């Protein structure tokens, strides 16, 4: 059996795994990401791969490829990290640096692209050729498949809708701009919304405060999900707000890309219908041409936190079979990779028929609506973003 190793590099952790040809992980480990130091981050990646190569699960098998899914802008040659909003990578030759440490070839890919590839090959988007993955973690990651191929853009930077500005002069984002979508629709946004509500109306957030240790700062994503599962109105309201922003954003993306399927991943997606029910409702309200066009499926990712590992490994395996990636000529792009198992069209389902809906505004709260309408008004402080 031939194996590949995938590494998912985020702002807080490096997760690596040995992956079989069927997408199953047979060995996995995690390390903390020393995000402030490119050299230490690269060493953490190399150490994780080295440990896996020496593991008993790999003994007797050939590891044919190593893939890195990294949070940030990866150049079109899939070699250099041009920019990472929440890591110290700035024009960092990641491929070269890790290969020097390992003495083996690696393939570098954006982490959301790797996750989308995994979902298309082995998960929720299997059978679709036009897909957009939106990963809601501490920020927003995204990736696009068109006709079964990853769309990276001319310079490798496509798939960053989290940094589309949706509120003029809104909350400060880690990218340096204000009012980015991920500041209103992400794990950090969910937590910021709940904490702000608890500070402003503590009598209405009794359960959230109880689960959070009595202080707004103790309210976390799992606390909000737990309270919402119990039926707590304040927690459900937070999901309504964030889900509303999600649905509106998906409708805007549908107007541009018209995918057959949206896959919602990331930690926030673990809330399931608590998030997706208001998102689907807002999507239908905001969709251009609603009532006269098919609705895209909105599905929860199936592979969870393993998607980045599986996708990075599988992309590296496919790239090694297709030949080396061009890394020298600046006017060329990396070869496109096509999902081999995707049929020509997505399967029929609930999103394949037309529904008639009425116009409505996206779900929001009074403070957000007021601040959005008055650009000079201070926005509620958001938690520092890390994608």
C-alpha positions in Angstrom: 0.0 0.0 0.0 1.3 3.4 -0.9 0.8 6.2 1.6 1.1 10.0 1.7 1.6 12.4 4.5 -0.6 15.5 4.9 0.2 18.4 7.2 -2.4 21.1 8.1 -0.7 24.2 9.4 -2.8 26.7 11.2 -2.2 29.6 13.5 -2.4 27.6 16.6 -1.6 24.0 15.7 0.3 21.8 13.2 -1.7 18.6 12.6 -0.2 15.9 10.5 -1.3 12.4 9.4 -0.4 9.4 7.3 -3.2 8.9 4.7 -4.1 6.0 2.5 -5.3 6.1 -1.1 -8.9 5.8 0.1 -8.6 9.0 2.2 -8.4 7.2 5.6 -5.9 8.5 8.2 -3.9 5.6 9.7 -1.7 7.7 12.1 -2.0 11.3 13.3 -0.3 13.8 15.6 -0.5 17.4 16.6 2.0 20.1 17.7 1.6 23.7 18.7 2.4 26.3 16.0 5.2 28.8 17.0 3.4 31.3 14.8 5.7 34.3 15.5 8.7 32.5 14.0 8.8 31.2 10.4 11.9 29.1 11.1 10.4 27.4 14.2 7.1 26.8 12.4 9.0 25.1 9.6 10.9 23.0 12.0 7.7 22.0 13.8 6.4 20.8 10.4 9.5 18.9 9.6 9.6 17.3 13.1 6.0 16.1 12.7 6.7 14.6 9.3 9.9 12.9 10.6 8.0 11.4 13.5 5.3 10.0 11.2 7.9 8.6 8.8 9.4 6.7 11.8 6.0 5.4 13.1 5.1 1.8 13.2 2.1 2.4 11.0 4.4 3.4 8.1 6.8 0.5 8.6 6.7 -1.7 5.5 4.9 0.8 3.3 6.1 3.4 0.9 5.4 7.1 1.5 5.2 8.6 -2.0 4.3 12.2 -1.3 4.2 14.9 1.4 1.7 17.8 1.2 1.4 20.9 3.4 -1.9 22.7 3.7 -0.9 26.2 5.0 -3.1 29.1 6.2 -2.3 32.0 4.0 -1.6 33.1 0.4 0.3 30.5 -1.5 1.9 31.6 -4.8 0.8 30.0 -8.1 3.8 27.8 -8.2 2.8 26.4 -4.8 6.2 27.1 -3.3 6.1 30.4 -1.4 3.9 31.7 1.4 3.3 35.2 0.2 1.3 36.4 3.2 -0.4 35.0 6.2 -2.7 37.4 8.2 -2.1 35.5 11.4 1.3 33.9 11.0 4.7 35.5 10.5 5.1 34.3 6.9 5.9 37.1 4.4 7.3 35.9 1.1 8.5 32.8 2.9 10.0 30.0 0.6 8.1 27.4 2.6 8.6 24.5 0.1 12.4 25.0 -0.1 12.8 25.5 3.7 10.9 22.3 4.6 12.5 20.3 1.9 15.9 21.3 3.2 15.0 20.0 6.6 13.4 16.7 5.4 15.6 15.9 2.4 12.3 15.0 0.5 10.1 16.8 -1.9 6.9 18.5 -0.6 3.9 20.1 -2.2 2.5 23.3 -0.6 -1.2 24.3 -0.9 -3.5 26.7 0.8 -5.2 25.0 3.7 -8.8 25.7 2.6 -8.0 24.4 -0.9 -6.7 21.2 0.7 -9.9 20.8 2.7 -12.2 21.4 -0.3 -10.3 18.8 -2.3 -10.7 16.3 0.5 -14.5 17.0 0.8 -14.8 16.7 -3.0 -12.9 13.4 -3.2 -14.0 11.7 0.0 -16.6 13.8 1.8 -19.7 16.0 1.6 -19.1 17.3 -1.9 -18.4 13.9 -3.5 -20.2 13.8 -6.8 -20.2 17.5 -7.4 -18.0 19.4 -9.8 -18.9 23.0 -8.9 -18.3 23.4 -5.2 -17.4 26.1 -2.7 -16.1 25.3 0.7 -16.5 27.9 3.4 -14.6 27.0 6.6 -15.7 28.9 9.7 -13.0 28.7 12.3 -11.5 31.6 14.2 -11.7 33.3 10.8 -13.0 32.2 7.4 -11.2 30.0 4.9 -12.6 29.2 1.5 -11.9 27.3 -1.7 -13.5 26.9 -5.1 -13.8 24.0 -7.4 -15.0 24.7 -10.9 -15.6 21.7 -13.2 -13.8 19.5 -10.8 -10.7 21.6 -10.7 -9.3 23.7 -7.9 -9.5 27.3 -8.9 -6.5 29.2 -7.5 -6.6 32.4 -9.5 -3.8 34.0 -11.5 -1.5 34.4 -8.5 -2.8 31.6 -6.3 -4.8 33.9 -4.0 -8.4 33.1 -5.0 -10.8 32.0 -2.3 -10.5 34.7 0.4 -14.1 35.9 0.7 -13.6 36.3 4.5 -11.9 39.5 3.7 -14.7 41.0 1.6 -15.8 44.1 3.5 -19.4 43.9 4.4 -19.7 46.7 7.0 -18.0 50.0 6.1 -15.5 51.0 8.7 -16.6 48.0 10.8 -14.6 45.8 13.2 -10.9 45.7 12.8 -9.7 42.5 11.0 -6.3 40.7 11.3 -5.7 41.5 7.6 -5.6 45.2 8.4 -8.9 46.2 6.9 -12.2 46.9 8.7 -15.6 45.3 8.3 -14.5 42.1 6.8 -17.0 39.3 6.5 -15.1 37.0 8.9 -15.5 39.6 11.6 -19.3 38.9 11.5 -19.4 35.3 10.4 -16.8 33.1 12.1 -16.0 31.4 15.4 -14.5 34.7 16.7 -17.6 36.6 15.5 -19.9 34.1 17.4 -17.9 34.5 20.6 -17.6 38.3 20.2 -21.4 38.5 19.7 -22.1 36.5 22.8 -19.6 38.3 25.0 -20.9 41.7 23.9 -24.5 40.6 24.6 -23.5 39.4 28.0 -21.8 42.7 28.9 -24.7 44.8 27.5 -27.6 42.6 28.9 -26.3 40.3 31.6 -29.8 39.5 32.8 -30.5 38.0 29.3 -27.3 36.0 29.2 -27.6 34.2 32.5 -27.0 30.7 31.1 -24.1 31.8 29.0 -22.5 33.4 32.0 -23.1 30.4 34.2 -21.4 28.1 31.7 -18.6 30.7 31.2 -17.6 30.9 34.8 -19.6 34.1 35.6 -17.7 36.5 33.3 -18.2 37.4 29.6 -14.6 36.5 28.9 -15.3 32.9 29.9 -17.8 32.5 27.1 -16.4 30.3 24.3 -17.7 28.6 21.2 -18.4 25.3 23.0 -20.2 27.2 25.7 -22.4 28.9 23.2 -23.1 25.7 21.4 -23.9 23.9 24.6 -26.3 26.6 25.7 -28.0 26.7 22.3 -28.5 22.9 22.4 -30.3 23.4 25.7 -32.6 26.0 24.0 -31.1 29.1 25.7 -32.6 32.1 23.9 -29.4 34.2 24.1 -27.2 31.5 22.6 -29.8 30.7 19.8 -29.9 34.5 19.1 -26.1 34.5 18.5 -26.4 31.6 16.0 -29.3 33.4 14.3 -27.1 36.5 13.9 -23.9 34.7 12.7 -26.0 32.3 10.6 -27.7 35.3 9.0 -24.4 36.8 8.0 -23.3 33.4 6.6 -26.4 33.0 4.5 -26.2 36.5 3.1 -22.5 36.0 2.2 -23.3 32.6 0.5 -26.0 34.3 -1.6 -23.5 37.0 -2.7 -21.0 34.2 -3.6 -23.7 32.3 -5.5 -24.4 35.4 -7.6 -20.8 35.3 -8.7 -19.9 31.6 -8.9 -23.2 29.8 -9.0 -22.0 26.5 -7.4 -24.1 23.5 -7.0 -23.0 22.9 -3.5 -21.6 24.9 -0.5 -19.8 22.9 2.1 -19.6 24.5 5.5 -16.6 23.4 7.5 -14.5 24.6 10.4 -15.1 24.4 14.1 -18.3 26.4 14.0 -19.9 24.0 11.6 -20.0 21.4 14.4 -23.1 23.2 15.7 -24.9 21.7 12.7 -28.5 23.0 12.1 -28.1 25.6 14.9 -26.0 27.4 12.3 -27.2 26.1 9.0 -31.0 26.6 9.6 -30.7 30.4 9.9 -28.0 30.3 7.1 -30.3 28.5 4.7 -33.2 30.9 5.5 -31.0 34.0 5.0 -29.5 32.5 1.8 -33.0 32.0 0.3 -34.0 35.5 1.3 -30.9 37.2 -0.2 -30.4 35.1 -3.3 -30.5 37.0 -6.6 -33.3 35.7 -8.8 -34.8 33.8 -5.9 -37.9 31.8 -6.9 -36.6 31.5 -10.5 -33.4 29.5 -10.1 -32.3 26.3 -8.4 -30.9 26.5 -4.9 -27.4 25.3 -4.2 -27.1 22.6 -1.5 -25.7 23.9 1.8 -24.1 20.9 3.6 -21.9 20.4 6.6 -18.4 19.1 5.9 -18.1 15.4 6.7 -14.3 15.1 7.3 -14.2 17.7 10.1 -10.8 18.8 11.4 -9.1 16.0 9.3 -10.0 17.5 6.0 -6.8 19.6 5.7 -4.6 16.6 6.4 -6.5 14.3 4.0 -6.6 17.0 1.2 -3.0 18.0 1.5 -1.9 14.3 1.4 -4.1 13.5 -1.6 -3.1 16.6 -3.6 0.5 15.8 -3.0 -0.1 12.2 -4.2 -1.9 13.4 -7.4 0.8 16.0 -8.0 3.6 13.4 -7.7 1.8 11.2 -10.2 1.3 14.1 -12.6 5.0 15.2 -12.5 6.8 18.0 -10.7 5.2 21.4 -10.2 6.7 24.3 -12.2 8.4 26.6 -9.7 10.8 28.7 -11.8 9.1 30.6 -14.6 7.1 33.5 -13.1 4.6 33.7 -15.9 3.4 30.1 -15.5 1.0 28.6 -13.0 1.0 25.3 -11.2 -0.7 22.5 -13.1 -4.5 22.3 -12.5 -5.6 19.1 -10.6 -8.9 17.6 -11.5 -10.9 15.5 -9.2 -10.8 12.0 -10.8 -13.9 10.7 -9.2 -16.3 13.6 -9.9 -19.1 12.9 -12.4 -20.3 15.5 -14.8 -23.0 17.0 -12.6 -24.1 16.9 -9.0 -26.8 14.5 -7.8 -30.4 15.7 -7.5 -31.5 16.7 -4.0 -33.3 19.3 -2.0 -31.3 22.1 -3.6 -32.3 21.1 -7.2 -35.7 22.5 -7.3 -37.0 26.1 -7.2 -38.6 27.7 -4.2 -40.4 31.1 -4.0 -39.2 33.3 -1.2 -39.8 36.9 0.0 -37.5 39.8 0.5 -36.1 40.3 3.9 -33.0 41.9 5.5 -30.2 39.7 6.9 -30.5 38.8 10.5 -28.6 41.2 12.7 -28.8 42.8 16.1 -29.6 46.4 17.0 -26.1 47.3 18.0 -24.6 45.9 14.8 -27.3 47.5 12.6 -26.8 50.9 14.3 -23.0 50.8 14.1 -23.1 49.6 10.4 -25.3 52.6 9.6 -23.0 55.1 11.4 -19.4 54.6 10.1 -17.8 56.6 12.9 -19.3 54.5 15.6 -17.0 52.2 17.4 -17.6 48.5 16.7 -17.7 45.9 19.4 -14.2 44.5 19.9 -13.6 41.2 18.1 -11.4 38.4 19.4 -8.0 38.3 17.6 -8.4 36.2 14.4 -6.3 33.2 13.5 -7.1 31.1 10.5 
